[in-house]
C-alpha cells in the first residue's frame, strides 16, 4: 500500500509540461555561467597575459564553441529532463549515463551551488553585518532556499521567468559599465609589449574555460522545453553570444581604464567603477555582486534538481526523487531535497571536500557529451524531431574531445586521482543499482 502511494504520482521525463522557451533556457545558462567569477576574471587573465589577454578569449571561444555545438545537437536529439545525463544515457546506456548524472549533480552542481550560497551570505554581510553571525547566516540561507524551492515547486514557468528577470537585472548594469568605460579607455593601457608564448596563452585559456562552465545548466530543463530541436540550439547560441560579448567588453574596459593595476586588483570591476563613477559606482558593483550570486542560485535551482529527478526515475537514485507534484507537475521531491542538501553543505562548509572534483568532473562531462553526439547520430536518436546537426561530420565532436583531453592533462595529479576514484565509485554504484532495477518494476505514469 505504501509503495503504491509513493509511486502513483510518478511520470516519465517526457511527460513534464513543456513551458520553457528560448529565453528561459538561455538565461538559465547565462546566470549559471556569469556568476561571481566575472567580478574577478579580468584580473586573473591579465595577471597571465597582461594587455594581450584578449588572445585567450579568442582561443577559449573556439574551444567552448565546439563543446556548445555538441551540446546543442545532443539537446535537440534527446529532449528529456536531465541534460547531459540524459544525453549520456541515450548514447551509452544507463551505467555511463548514471556516472554522468552523478558528476553533473555532485561535482558540477552541488559543490558550486554550496560555494556560491556561502559567498552570497558573506557578501550580504558587507551590507548587513549582523548576518555574519553563523546562526543568523544559517537562518537567512534556509529562508532563501525555502523561497527558491517554493517558487520552483509551484511551476517551471515561474522559475524560468524569475531566472530571466534576474539575468536581465544583472546584465544591464554590466553592459552600462562597458559602454561608459569605452569613453574612458587609455590607448597605452591596451598596447601589447610582445606576443605572449603559447604556454602562457594556454594557461590563460584554461582559466577562461573554467569561467564558461555552466553553459550546460540550461539543458537540464530539456524535458520542459518547447520544441527542443529548435529551442536548444538557439538558446545555447544566445547565451554564448551574450557571455562572450560581455566578457570581452569587460576585459577591454578594465584593462583600458586600470592599465597595469588590473593584474593586481582583487575587485577589478568595482575598481573600474570607482575610477569611472566614484564611490557610489564601487558600491553599486558590490550590490551587483550580491545580485549575481543570487542569480546563480536562482538558475541553479531551476536546472540542477531535474538531474536528481531523472536519476531517481531511472532508479539510479532512490525512487522518491522522481516524485512529481500532482497539481503543479514539477519534480517537487528532487527540488526540495536538492535545496536541503545545498543548504546543509553550505552551512557546514563541507563543499571544500568536493571542490577539487568540480573542474575535473565537469571536463569529463563535456568529454562524454561530445562523444555522445557521434553515438547518437549512429542511433538516429531524435530523428523524428528533425534534430539540429553540426556541419562538418565528426570534426567538431572529435576536435572538442581532443581539447578536453588536453585540458585534463593540465590538472594536478591529485585532482586526476580524485576524479578517477569518483568515477570508479560512481560506476560501481550505477552498475549495482542497474542490476537492482532490472529485478524490480519500473514506475508507471
Secondary structure, DSSP 4 states (H G I P E B T S, - for coil): -HHHHHHTT---GGGS---B-HHHHHHHHHHHHSSSTHHHHHHHHHHHHGGGGHHHHHHHHHHHHHHHHHHHHHHHH--STTTHHHHHHHHH-HHHHHHHHHIIIIIIIIHHHHHHHHHHHHHHTTT-GGGGSHHHHHHHHHHHHHHHHHHHHH-HHHHHHHHHHHHHHHHHHHHHHHHHHHTT--GGGG--SSPPPHHHHHHHHHHHHHHHTTGGGGGGGGGGBTTHHHHHHHHHHHHHHHHHHHHHHHHHHHHHHHGGGGGG-SSHHHHHHHHHH-HHHHHHHHHHHHHHHHHHHHHHHHHHHHHHHHHHHTTSS-GGGG---TTT-S-HHHHHHHHHHHHHHHHHTGGGGTHHHHHHHHHHHHHHHHHHHHHHHHHTTTGGG-----SSTTHHHHHHHHHHHHHHHTS-HHHHHHHHHHHHHHHHHHHHHHHHHHTSPPP--
